[in-house]
Amino acid sequence: MPRGPLPAWARVRAVLLDVDDTLIDTRAAMHQAGTVASGVVWPAADRSRIALAGERFRSDPDGFFGAYTRGESTFAAMRRARIGALATWLGQELGEGHAGAWLAAYEPAFEAALRAHTDAEVALTRLAAHGIPVGFLTNSGADYTARKLALTGLGGLVDVICTRDTLGFGKPDPRAFHEACRRLGTAPAETLYVGDELLSDALGAADAGMPAGWLVRDGAPDPGEADVVAGRGIPVLANLIQVADGLGCP
């Protein structure tokens, strides 16, 4: 699907954005920190697997984060379950204190590696200068999100922040999108949503009756996925500057 300027949506009055891997490069920070923490807690594990531990932790093949998003576990329980699954993949035991030790090593490494995407502040500043309300809607936890935004300097550039635990439900549940719009003071049909996940962000927002954009920063989307979003009238965006450009924000 060709990339290009955001369609001119005359009815758009506000913008909702995903946080992780849309505004902040969470993926790279998780990959780095997960590998560091696993090497600290399980030094005897296979080194080739330790090198991939951060990627494995983030990929969450057992779906623990999805269960958290659906309200089936707490944020803390979800993280412990993911650490336990990682230990099993590494061929190690999750002994007493291992989860706490892993997080104690993970958090400082994660925070040190965390960066906002270079276009995030520019786009947010342009939207604000043009008088367009901006909200963040994330499936992460409130405290963790606040910390990430503070570390990357993006916390002061938003009007509303909605998280899975503050709402009680997460994306792609239409209620999450609708409640975020309500807090912004705009109707779903006049609120643009942009995120990097196809199902929970782009298609979830479209199913909730919102104009949506799918952010694909690197490479090109799978042709089948591109056909899906094209059929729904959802543009593929290469960066957040296209949001400001498409909404006429100089």
Secondary structure as a PSIPRED ss2 file (coil, helix, strand):
# PSIPRED VFORMAT (PSIPRED V4.0)

   1 M C   1.000  0.000  0.000
   2 P C   1.000  0.000  0.000
   3 R C   1.000  0.000  0.000
   4 G C   1.000  0.000  0.000
   5 P C   1.000  0.000  0.000
   6 L C   1.000  0.000  0.000
   7 P C   1.000  0.000  0.000
   8 A C   1.000  0.000  0.000
   9 W C   1.000  0.000  0.000
  10 A C   1.000  0.000  0.000
  11 R C   1.000  0.000  0.000
  12 V C   1.000  0.000  0.000
  13 R C   1.000  0.000  0.000
  14 A E   0.000  0.000  1.000
  15 V E   0.000  0.000  1.000
  16 L E   0.000  0.000  1.000
  17 L E   0.000  0.000  1.000
  18 D C   1.000  0.000  0.000
  19 V C   1.000  0.000  0.000
  20 D E   0.000  0.000  1.000
  21 D C   1.000  0.000  0.000
  22 T C   1.000  0.000  0.000
  23 L C   1.000  0.000  0.000
  24 I E   0.000  0.000  1.000
  25 D C   1.000  0.000  0.000
  26 T H   0.000  1.000  0.000
  27 R H   0.000  1.000  0.000
  28 A H   0.000  1.000  0.000
  29 A H   0.000  1.000  0.000
  30 M H   0.000  1.000  0.000
  31 H H   0.000  1.000  0.000
  32 Q H   0.000  1.000  0.000
  33 A H   0.000  1.000  0.000
  34 G H   0.000  1.000  0.000
  35 T H   0.000  1.000  0.000
  36 V H   0.000  1.000  0.000
  37 A H   0.000  1.000  0.000
  38 S H   0.000  1.000  0.000
  39 G H   0.000  1.000  0.000
  40 V H   0.000  1.000  0.000
  41 V H   0.000  1.000  0.000
  42 W C   1.000  0.000  0.000
  43 P C   1.000  0.000  0.000
  44 A C   1.000  0.000  0.000
  45 A C   1.000  0.000  0.000
  46 D C   1.000  0.000  0.000
  47 R H   0.000  1.000  0.000
  48 S H   0.000  1.000  0.000
  49 R H   0.000  1.000  0.000
  50 I H   0.000  1.000  0.000
  51 A H   0.000  1.000  0.000
  52 L H   0.000  1.000  0.000
  53 A H   0.000  1.000  0.000
  54 G H   0.000  1.000  0.000
  55 E H   0.000  1.000  0.000
  56 R H   0.000  1.000  0.000
  57 F H   0.000  1.000  0.000
  58 R H   0.000  1.000  0.000
  59 S H   0.000  1.000  0.000
  60 D C   1.000  0.000  0.000
  61 P C   1.000  0.000  0.000
  62 D C   1.000  0.000  0.000
  63 G C   1.000  0.000  0.000
  64 F H   0.000  1.000  0.000
  65 F H   0.000  1.000  0.000
  66 G H   0.000  1.000  0.000
  67 A H   0.000  1.000  0.000
  68 Y H   0.000  1.000  0.000
  69 T H   0.000  1.000  0.000
  70 R C   1.000  0.000  0.000
  71 G C   1.000  0.000  0.000
  72 E C   1.000  0.000  0.000
  73 S C   1.000  0.000  0.000
  74 T C   1.000  0.000  0.000
  75 F H   0.000  1.000  0.000
  76 A H   0.000  1.000  0.000
  77 A H   0.000  1.000  0.000
  78 M H   0.000  1.000  0.000
  79 R H   0.000  1.000  0.000
  80 R H   0.000  1.000  0.000
  81 A H   0.000  1.000  0.000
  82 R H   0.000  1.000  0.000
  83 I H   0.000  1.000  0.000
  84 G H   0.000  1.000  0.000
  85 A H   0.000  1.000  0.000
  86 L H   0.000  1.000  0.000
  87 A H   0.000  1.000  0.000
  88 T H   0.000  1.000  0.000
  89 W H   0.000  1.000  0.000
  90 L C   1.000  0.000  0.000
  91 G C   1.000  0.000  0.000
  92 Q C   1.000  0.000  0.000
  93 E C   1.000  0.000  0.000
  94 L C   1.000  0.000  0.000
  95 G C   1.000  0.000  0.000
  96 E C   1.000  0.000  0.000
  97 G C   1.000  0.000  0.000
  98 H H   0.000  1.000  0.000
  99 A H   0.000  1.000  0.000
 100 G H   0.000  1.000  0.000
 101 A H   0.000  1.000  0.000
 102 W H   0.000  1.000  0.000
 103 L H   0.000  1.000  0.000
 104 A H   0.000  1.000  0.000
 105 A H   0.000  1.000  0.000
 106 Y H   0.000  1.000  0.000
 107 E H   0.000  1.000  0.000
 108 P H   0.000  1.000  0.000
 109 A H   0.000  1.000  0.000
 110 F H   0.000  1.000  0.000
 111 E H   0.000  1.000  0.000
 112 A H   0.000  1.000  0.000
 113 A H   0.000  1.000  0.000
 114 L C   1.000  0.000  0.000
 115 R C   1.000  0.000  0.000
 116 A E   0.000  0.000  1.000
 117 H C   1.000  0.000  0.000
 118 T C   1.000  0.000  0.000
 119 D C   1.000  0.000  0.000
 120 A H   0.000  1.000  0.000
 121 E H   0.000  1.000  0.000
 122 V H   0.000  1.000  0.000
 123 A H   0.000  1.000  0.000
 124 L H   0.000  1.000  0.000
 125 T H   0.000  1.000  0.000
 126 R H   0.000  1.000  0.000
 127 L H   0.000  1.000  0.000
 128 A H   0.000  1.000  0.000
 129 A H   0.000  1.000  0.000
 130 H C   1.000  0.000  0.000
 131 G C   1.000  0.000  0.000
 132 I C   1.000  0.000  0.000
 133 P C   1.000  0.000  0.000
 134 V E   0.000  0.000  1.000
 135 G E   0.000  0.000  1.000
 136 F E   0.000  0.000  1.000
 137 L E   0.000  0.000  1.000
 138 T E   0.000  0.000  1.000
 139 N C   1.000  0.000  0.000
 140 S C   1.000  0.000  0.000
 141 G C   1.000  0.000  0.000
 142 A H   0.000  1.000  0.000
 143 D H   0.000  1.000  0.000
 144 Y H   0.000  1.000  0.000
 145 T H   0.000  1.000  0.000
 146 A H   0.000  1.000  0.000
 147 R H   0.000  1.000  0.000
 148 K H   0.000  1.000  0.000
 149 L H   0.000  1.000  0.000
 150 A H   0.000  1.000  0.000
 151 L H   0.000  1.000  0.000
 152 T H   0.000  1.000  0.000
 153 G C   1.000  0.000  0.000
 154 L C   1.000  0.000  0.000
 155 G H   0.000  1.000  0.000
 156 G H   0.000  1.000  0.000
 157 L H   0.000  1.000  0.000
 158 V C   1.000  0.000  0.000
 159 D C   1.000  0.000  0.000
 160 V E   0.000  0.000  1.000
 161 I E   0.000  0.000  1.000
 162 C E   0.000  0.000  1.000
 163 T E   0.000  0.000  1.000
 164 R H   0.000  1.000  0.000
 165 D H   0.000  1.000  0.000
 166 T H   0.000  1.000  0.000
 167 L H   0.000  1.000  0.000
 168 G C   1.000  0.000  0.000
 169 F C   1.000  0.000  0.000
 170 G C   1.000  0.000  0.000
 171 K C   1.000  0.000  0.000
 172 P C   1.000  0.000  0.000
 173 D C   1.000  0.000  0.000
 174 P H   0.000  1.000  0.000
 175 R H   0.000  1.000  0.000
 176 A H   0.000  1.000  0.000
 177 F H   0.000  1.000  0.000
 178 H H   0.000  1.000  0.000
 179 E H   0.000  1.000  0.000
 180 A H   0.000  1.000  0.000
 181 C H   0.000  1.000  0.000
 182 R H   0.000  1.000  0.000
 183 R H   0.000  1.000  0.000
 184 L H   0.000  1.000  0.000
 185 G C   1.000  0.000  0.000
 186 T C   1.000  0.000  0.000
 187 A C   1.000  0.000  0.000
 188 P H   0.000  1.000  0.000
 189 A H   0.000  1.000  0.000
 190 E H   0.000  1.000  0.000
 191 T E   0.000  0.000  1.000
 192 L E   0.000  0.000  1.000
 193 Y E   0.000  0.000  1.000
 194 V E   0.000  0.000  1.000
 195 G E   0.000  0.000  1.000
 196 D C   1.000  0.000  0.000
 197 E C   1.000  0.000  0.000
 198 L H   0.000  1.000  0.000
 199 L H   0.000  1.000  0.000
 200 S H   0.000  1.000  0.000
 201 D H   0.000  1.000  0.000
 202 A H   0.000  1.000  0.000
 203 L H   0.000  1.000  0.000
 204 G H   0.000  1.000  0.000
 205 A H   0.000  1.000  0.000
 206 A H   0.000  1.000  0.000
 207 D H   0.000  1.000  0.000
 208 A C   1.000  0.000  0.000
 209 G C   1.000  0.000  0.000
 210 M C   1.000  0.000  0.000
 211 P C   1.000  0.000  0.000
 212 A E   0.000  0.000  1.000
 213 G E   0.000  0.000  1.000
 214 W E   0.000  0.000  1.000
 215 L E   0.000  0.000  1.000
 216 V C   1.000  0.000  0.000
 217 R C   1.000  0.000  0.000
 218 D C   1.000  0.000  0.000
 219 G C   1.000  0.000  0.000
 220 A C   1.000  0.000  0.000
 221 P C   1.000  0.000  0.000
 222 D C   1.000  0.000  0.000
 223 P H   0.000  1.000  0.000
 224 G H   0.000  1.000  0.000
 225 E H   0.000  1.000  0.000
 226 A H   0.000  1.000  0.000
 227 D H   0.000  1.000  0.000
 228 V H   0.000  1.000  0.000
 229 V H   0.000  1.000  0.000
 230 A H   0.000  1.000  0.000
 231 G H   0.000  1.000  0.000
 232 R C   1.000  0.000  0.000
 233 G C   1.000  0.000  0.000
 234 I C   1.000  0.000  0.000
 235 P C   1.000  0.000  0.000
 236 V E   0.000  0.000  1.000
 237 L E   0.000  0.000  1.000
 238 A C   1.000  0.000  0.000
 239 N C   1.000  0.000  0.000
 240 L C   1.000  0.000  0.000
 241 I H   0.000  1.000  0.000
 242 Q H   0.000  1.000  0.000
 243 V H   0.000  1.000  0.000
 244 A H   0.000  1.000  0.000
 245 D H   0.000  1.000  0.000
 246 G H   0.000  1.000  0.000
 247 L C   1.000  0.000  0.000
 248 G C   1.000  0.000  0.000
 249 C C   1.000  0.000  0.000
 250 P C   1.000  0.000  0.000
